[in-house]
Amino acid sequence: MNTRVFGRTGWQVSEIGFGAWGIGGGQWGGADEAESMATLHAALDSGITFFDTADVYGDGLSERLIGRLRRERREPFVIATKAGRRLSPHTADGYTAANLTAFIDRSLANLGVERLDLVQLHCPPTDVYYRPEVFATLDDLVAAGKIRFYGVSVEKVEEALKAIDFPGVQSVQIIFNPFRLRPAELFFQEAIRRKVAVIARVPLASGMLSGRYASSTTFPPDDHRAFNRDGALFDRGETFSGVDYETGLAAVEQLRPLVSPGATLAQFALRWILSFDAVTTVIPGARRPDQIEENARAAALPPLTPDTLQAVAAIYDQTIRQLVHHRW
């Protein structure tokens, strides 16, 4: 497993990380805790050293499982969690010092640690990025020893660019995959210039880029791939990257011929993301050990050729751009 420097933190993290939304069970149709733990152990066995979770994934279950992993294994690894989505209603006014401190304390208990490695604001309303007092609170939590570093998880490129104006922001988590190319424009340039780590999330477009879905595929009613296609519960860009289902299937068929023999479409998509120097780590989700093994093997694929990268961009321009580029 290759590693990359995580912004200004001094960390070296695996370029393939672990996205832990799915093991929380919520909004993915449930999860088996024993299988989730086997998957987490498989991640470490594969050389993965960056685990991304949140306090709302399974109402804290995801954090608790990763905390258990830390107790059961001796290898060092980085845990990134998120805070803010416990607010109800989820408004900018809720991002107070009292609320953020309470969320951090809860995550400390869930993970069983004295200090959190990385805390990310969890896709807050855009107005939060125009409230310096929110970031001052995070600075205070660093000074208090409750968190080492902080960053943001964003929906929009504009939010990412505003966030990195705050000097304490060490990382930005953003949706980036062959269906979402806009971050590779101005934002990636600025992230490199300011030495901000970039975490690429939703790398497989909610599984669409695995190439395993068809028009006949069904999802459980409590799975966001069933209920959130139009943004019923949270931003629709989190589900299939904001691309409507049938268009996504058509784009997948255009991408298939670009995959080299012996590789899967999912591995191709992950390798494509890692072609961008600004990306520090990519965090595909996994709910079974075999999925971890497939994801990890993507790091060993040879670099994609310029012609292949251009072909992916052409598919985006022809099929996807008009649906997503102006929105996120």
KEKEDREN-867446 format. One record per residue (C-alpha): residue number from 1; x, y, z. Coordinates in steps of 0.05 Angstrom, whole numbers, padded with zeros to 5 digits. Layout:
! KEKEDREN-867446
<pt NUM; <X; Y; Z>>
...
! end
This chain:
! KEKEDREN-867446
<pt 1; <00000; 00000; 00000>>
<pt 2; <00028; 00068; -00020>>
<pt 3; <00023; 00127; 00028>>
<pt 4; <00015; 00201; 00017>>
<pt 5; <00030; 00261; 00062>>
<pt 6; <-00033; 00286; 00097>>
<pt 7; <-00028; 00361; 00087>>
<pt 8; <00011; 00397; 00141>>
<pt 9; <-00001; 00346; 00196>>
<pt 10; <00062; 00305; 00185>>
<pt 11; <00021; 00241; 00178>>
<pt 12; <00034; 00190; 00124>>
<pt 13; <-00032; 00155; 00108>>
<pt 14; <-00051; 00100; 00060>>
<pt 15; <-00075; 00127; -00007>>
<pt 16; <-00133; 00078; -00002>>
<pt 17; <-00172; 00091; 00062>>
<pt 18; <-00235; 00063; 00093>>
<pt 19; <-00302; 00098; 00090>>
<pt 20; <-00341; 00074; 00151>>
<pt 21; <-00411; 00098; 00135>>
<pt 22; <-00435; 00029; 00113>>
<pt 23; <-00412; -00009; 00175>>
<pt 24; <-00456; 00036; 00217>>
<pt 25; <-00515; 00003; 00183>>
<pt 26; <-00559; 00064; 00180>>
<pt 27; <-00582; 00085; 00110>>
<pt 28; <-00547; 00026; 00078>>
<pt 29; <-00598; -00027; 00094>>
<pt 30; <-00569; -00053; 00160>>
<pt 31; <-00503; -00085; 00178>>
<pt 32; <-00476; -00145; 00215>>
<pt 33; <-00428; -00125; 00271>>
<pt 34; <-00386; -00187; 00267>>
<pt 35; <-00377; -00179; 00192>>
<pt 36; <-00362; -00105; 00202>>
<pt 37; <-00306; -00122; 00251>>
<pt 38; <-00278; -00174; 00203>>
<pt 39; <-00279; -00120; 00149>>
<pt 40; <-00242; -00070; 00193>>
<pt 41; <-00189; -00121; 00210>>
<pt 42; <-00182; -00138; 00136>>
<pt 43; <-00170; -00064; 00123>>
<pt 44; <-00111; -00062; 00170>>
<pt 45; <-00085; -00127; 00141>>
<pt 46; <-00087; -00095; 00073>>
<pt 47; <-00045; -00036; 00095>>
<pt 48; <-00101; 00015; 00103>>
<pt 49; <-00084; 00066; 00157>>
<pt 50; <-00138; 00119; 00148>>
<pt 51; <-00208; 00107; 00173>>
<pt 52; <-00264; 00158; 00163>>
<pt 53; <-00326; 00156; 00206>>
<pt 54; <-00378; 00203; 00237>>
<pt 55; <-00417; 00208; 00301>>
<pt 56; <-00483; 00198; 00263>>
<pt 57; <-00463; 00134; 00226>>
<pt 58; <-00508; 00084; 00260>>
<pt 59; <-00518; 00135; 00316>>
<pt 60; <-00446; 00124; 00338>>
<pt 61; <-00440; 00049; 00322>>
<pt 62; <-00388; 00062; 00268>>
<pt 63; <-00345; 00101; 00317>>
<pt 64; <-00352; 00047; 00370>>
<pt 65; <-00331; -00008; 00323>>
<pt 66; <-00269; 00031; 00302>>
<pt 67; <-00254; 00044; 00375>>
<pt 68; <-00257; -00031; 00386>>
<pt 69; <-00209; -00041; 00328>>
<pt 70; <-00159; 00006; 00361>>
<pt 71; <-00163; -00035; 00425>>
<pt 72; <-00155; -00101; 00388>>
<pt 73; <-00096; -00082; 00343>>
<pt 74; <-00028; -00053; 00358>>
<pt 75; <-00015; -00021; 00290>>
<pt 76; <-00022; 00055; 00289>>
<pt 77; <-00075; 00085; 00244>>
<pt 78; <-00111; 00151; 00237>>
<pt 79; <-00185; 00160; 00254>>
<pt 80; <-00222; 00217; 00223>>
<pt 81; <-00292; 00231; 00250>>
<pt 82; <-00343; 00285; 00237>>
<pt 83; <-00389; 00329; 00277>>
<pt 84; <-00450; 00372; 00265>>
<pt 85; <-00503; 00328; 00234>>
<pt 86; <-00533; 00310; 00302>>
<pt 87; <-00565; 00379; 00301>>
<pt 88; <-00639; 00379; 00291>>
<pt 89; <-00655; 00423; 00255>>
<pt 90; <-00588; 00423; 00220>>
<pt 91; <-00576; 00498; 00215>>
<pt 92; <-00516; 00544; 00218>>
<pt 93; <-00541; 00573; 00284>>
<pt 94; <-00532; 00504; 00316>>
<pt 95; <-00456; 00506; 00306>>
<pt 96; <-00444; 00536; 00375>>
<pt 97; <-00385; 00523; 00421>>
<pt 98; <-00430; 00485; 00469>>
<pt 99; <-00459; 00440; 00415>>
<pt 100; <-00392; 00425; 00382>>
<pt 101; <-00360; 00410; 00449>>
<pt 102; <-00416; 00362; 00466>>
<pt 103; <-00409; 00326; 00399>>
<pt 104; <-00333; 00320; 00409>>
<pt 105; <-00342; 00292; 00479>>
<pt 106; <-00391; 00240; 00453>>
<pt 107; <-00342; 00219; 00398>>
<pt 108; <-00286; 00214; 00449>>
<pt 109; <-00329; 00166; 00489>>
<pt 110; <-00351; 00126; 00428>>
<pt 111; <-00279; 00117; 00405>>
<pt 112; <-00251; 00107; 00474>>
<pt 113; <-00194; 00157; 00465>>
<pt 114; <-00171; 00219; 00502>>
<pt 115; <-00160; 00260; 00439>>
<pt 116; <-00189; 00255; 00369>>
<pt 117; <-00141; 00252; 00311>>
<pt 118; <-00182; 00292; 00262>>
<pt 119; <-00251; 00323; 00268>>
<pt 120; <-00288; 00348; 00206>>
<pt 121; <-00348; 00393; 00204>>
<pt 122; <-00400; 00347; 00173>>
<pt 123; <-00426; 00381; 00110>>
<pt 124; <-00452; 00441; 00148>>
<pt 125; <-00497; 00494; 00116>>
<pt 126; <-00458; 00541; 00071>>
<pt 127; <-00467; 00599; 00120>>
<pt 128; <-00422; 00564; 00171>>
<pt 129; <-00362; 00578; 00127>>
<pt 130; <-00376; 00652; 00137>>
<pt 131; <-00376; 00648; 00213>>
<pt 132; <-00304; 00654; 00239>>
<pt 133; <-00328; 00639; 00309>>
<pt 134; <-00342; 00567; 00289>>
<pt 135; <-00270; 00557; 00269>>
<pt 136; <-00246; 00594; 00331>>
<pt 137; <-00284; 00542; 00372>>
<pt 138; <-00246; 00487; 00335>>
<pt 139; <-00181; 00523; 00351>>
<pt 140; <-00201; 00524; 00424>>
<pt 141; <-00215; 00449; 00423>>
<pt 142; <-00146; 00437; 00394>>
<pt 143; <-00116; 00481; 00449>>
<pt 144; <-00156; 00442; 00501>>
<pt 145; <-00125; 00377; 00477>>
<pt 146; <-00191; 00346; 00455>>
<pt 147; <-00173; 00343; 00381>>
<pt 148; <-00106; 00342; 00344>>
<pt 149; <-00129; 00372; 00278>>
<pt 150; <-00193; 00393; 00244>>
<pt 151; <-00220; 00398; 00174>>
<pt 152; <-00285; 00401; 00136>>
<pt 153; <-00329; 00355; 00095>>
<pt 154; <-00364; 00395; 00041>>
<pt 155; <-00418; 00388; -00012>>
<pt 156; <-00395; 00444; -00058>>
<pt 157; <-00329; 00466; -00088>>
<pt 158; <-00345; 00538; -00066>>
<pt 159; <-00350; 00514; 00006>>
<pt 160; <-00282; 00480; 00001>>
<pt 161; <-00249; 00543; -00026>>
<pt 162; <-00279; 00585; 00030>>
<pt 163; <-00261; 00535; 00084>>
<pt 164; <-00187; 00535; 00067>>
<pt 165; <-00185; 00610; 00080>>
<pt 166; <-00184; 00590; 00153>>
<pt 167; <-00112; 00573; 00171>>
<pt 168; <-00131; 00517; 00220>>
<pt 169; <-00166; 00476; 00166>>
<pt 170; <-00120; 00417; 00152>>
<pt 171; <-00163; 00377; 00106>>
<pt 172; <-00223; 00379; 00059>>
<pt 173; <-00266; 00319; 00045>>
<pt 174; <-00304; 00325; -00020>>
<pt 175; <-00340; 00281; -00071>>
<pt 176; <-00293; 00265; -00128>>
<pt 177; <-00299; 00209; -00179>>
<pt 178; <-00309; 00201; -00254>>
<pt 179; <-00379; 00229; -00245>>
<pt 180; <-00355; 00291; -00207>>
<pt 181; <-00296; 00326; -00239>>
<pt 182; <-00305; 00398; -00217>>
<pt 183; <-00259; 00393; -00155>>
<pt 184; <-00201; 00380; -00202>>
<pt 185; <-00205; 00451; -00228>>
<pt 186; <-00189; 00510; -00183>>
<pt 187; <-00198; 00475; -00116>>
<pt 188; <-00144; 00422; -00127>>
<pt 189; <-00095; 00476; -00147>>
<pt 190; <-00109; 00515; -00083>>
<pt 191; <-00105; 00453; -00039>>
<pt 192; <-00036; 00437; -00066>>
<pt 193; <-00014; 00509; -00058>>
<pt 194; <-00037; 00513; 00014>>
<pt 195; <-00016; 00442; 00032>>
<pt 196; <-00087; 00421; 00050>>
<pt 197; <-00102; 00346; 00051>>
<pt 198; <-00157; 00323; 00004>>
<pt 199; <-00201; 00264; 00022>>
<pt 200; <-00240; 00237; -00038>>
<pt 201; <-00307; 00210; -00015>>
<pt 202; <-00363; 00174; -00051>>
<pt 203; <-00309; 00148; -00099>>
<pt 204; <-00354; 00095; -00129>>
<pt 205; <-00416; 00138; -00134>>
<pt 206; <-00454; 00098; -00081>>
<pt 207; <-00432; 00033; -00116>>
<pt 208; <-00454; 00055; -00186>>
<pt 209; <-00381; 00054; -00208>>
<pt 210; <-00373; -00017; -00185>>
<pt 211; <-00409; -00036; -00249>>
<pt 212; <-00454; -00085; -00212>>
<pt 213; <-00520; -00049; -00217>>
<pt 214; <-00574; -00055; -00270>>
<pt 215; <-00641; -00024; -00284>>
<pt 216; <-00672; -00083; -00247>>
<pt 217; <-00629; -00074; -00184>>
<pt 218; <-00670; -00059; -00121>>
<pt 219; <-00648; -00031; -00054>>
<pt 220; <-00680; -00039; 00015>>
<pt 221; <-00728; 00017; 00033>>
<pt 222; <-00681; 00042; 00089>>
<pt 223; <-00622; 00047; 00040>>
<pt 224; <-00606; 00117; 00016>>
<pt 225; <-00598; 00090; -00054>>
<pt 226; <-00673; 00077; -00053>>
<pt 227; <-00700; 00137; -00014>>
<pt 228; <-00651; 00195; -00026>>
<pt 229; <-00645; 00198; -00102>>
<pt 230; <-00681; 00265; -00102>>
<pt 231; <-00650; 00290; -00036>>
<pt 232; <-00707; 00269; 00010>>
<pt 233; <-00664; 00265; 00073>>
<pt 234; <-00597; 00297; 00055>>
<pt 235; <-00562; 00328; -00005>>
<pt 236; <-00578; 00287; -00067>>
<pt 237; <-00505; 00293; -00088>>
<pt 238; <-00488; 00241; -00036>>
<pt 239; <-00529; 00188; -00073>>
<pt 240; <-00500; 00165; -00139>>
<pt 241; <-00461; 00230; -00138>>
<pt 242; <-00524; 00267; -00158>>
<pt 243; <-00530; 00231; -00225>>
<pt 244; <-00598; 00201; -00241>>
<pt 245; <-00597; 00125; -00239>>
<pt 246; <-00607; 00109; -00313>>
<pt 247; <-00557; 00161; -00335>>
<pt 248; <-00507; 00131; -00287>>
<pt 249; <-00517; 00062; -00316>>
<pt 250; <-00507; 00089; -00386>>
<pt 251; <-00442; 00124; -00366>>
<pt 252; <-00416; 00060; -00333>>
<pt 253; <-00424; 00023; -00399>>
<pt 254; <-00383; 00077; -00433>>
<pt 255; <-00328; 00069; -00381>>
<pt 256; <-00323; -00007; -00384>>
<pt 257; <-00280; -00010; -00447>>
<pt 258; <-00227; 00033; -00412>>
<pt 259; <-00215; -00018; -00357>>
<pt 260; <-00152; -00058; -00367>>
<pt 261; <-00155; -00135; -00367>>
<pt 262; <-00152; -00164; -00297>>
<pt 263; <-00179; -00101; -00263>>
<pt 264; <-00250; -00087; -00241>>
<pt 265; <-00288; -00023; -00257>>
<pt 266; <-00286; -00005; -00183>>
<pt 267; <-00211; -00012; -00183>>
<pt 268; <-00206; 00030; -00246>>
<pt 269; <-00247; 00085; -00214>>
<pt 270; <-00203; 00086; -00152>>
<pt 271; <-00140; 00086; -00194>>
<pt 272; <-00168; 00144; -00235>>
<pt 273; <-00178; 00185; -00171>>
<pt 274; <-00107; 00170; -00149>>
<pt 275; <-00082; 00198; -00215>>
<pt 276; <-00092; 00268; -00185>>
<pt 277; <-00034; 00291; -00142>>
<pt 278; <-00079; 00335; -00099>>
<pt 279; <-00116; 00274; -00072>>
<pt 280; <-00086; 00249; -00006>>
<pt 281; <-00131; 00189; 00005>>
<pt 282; <-00194; 00159; -00025>>
<pt 283; <-00244; 00127; 00022>>
<pt 284; <-00288; 00074; -00011>>
<pt 285; <-00336; 00040; 00036>>
<pt 286; <-00336; -00035; 00048>>
<pt 287; <-00380; -00081; 00088>>
<pt 288; <-00345; -00147; 00074>>
<pt 289; <-00271; -00168; 00075>>
<pt 290; <-00271; -00186; 00001>>
<pt 291; <-00292; -00114; -00016>>
<pt 292; <-00233; -00088; 00024>>
<pt 293; <-00185; -00134; -00014>>
<pt 294; <-00212; -00110; -00081>>
<pt 295; <-00206; -00037; -00061>>
<pt 296; <-00135; -00045; -00035>>
<pt 297; <-00112; -00078; -00099>>
<pt 298; <-00129; -00014; -00137>>
<pt 299; <-00068; 00019; -00107>>
<pt 300; <-00023; -00031; -00143>>
<pt 301; <-00051; -00018; -00213>>
<pt 302; <-00005; 00018; -00261>>
<pt 303; <-00018; 00092; -00273>>
<pt 304; <-00071; 00107; -00325>>
<pt 305; <-00047; 00134; -00391>>
<pt 306; <-00061; 00206; -00413>>
<pt 307; <-00107; 00178; -00467>>
<pt 308; <-00148; 00141; -00415>>
<pt 309; <-00154; 00202; -00371>>
<pt 310; <-00176; 00242; -00431>>
<pt 311; <-00228; 00189; -00449>>
<pt 312; <-00258; 00192; -00378>>
<pt 313; <-00262; 00268; -00384>>
<pt 314; <-00297; 00261; -00451>>
<pt 315; <-00350; 00214; -00423>>
<pt 316; <-00362; 00263; -00366>>
<pt 317; <-00369; 00321; -00414>>
<pt 318; <-00417; 00284; -00459>>
<pt 319; <-00460; 00248; -00408>>
<pt 320; <-00452; 00276; -00338>>
<pt 321; <-00428; 00348; -00337>>
<pt 322; <-00494; 00381; -00352>>
<pt 323; <-00526; 00345; -00292>>
<pt 324; <-00476; 00360; -00237>>
<pt 325; <-00421; 00409; -00255>>
<pt 326; <-00460; 00473; -00239>>
<pt 327; <-00491; 00445; -00175>>
<pt 328; <-00432; 00421; -00134>>
! end
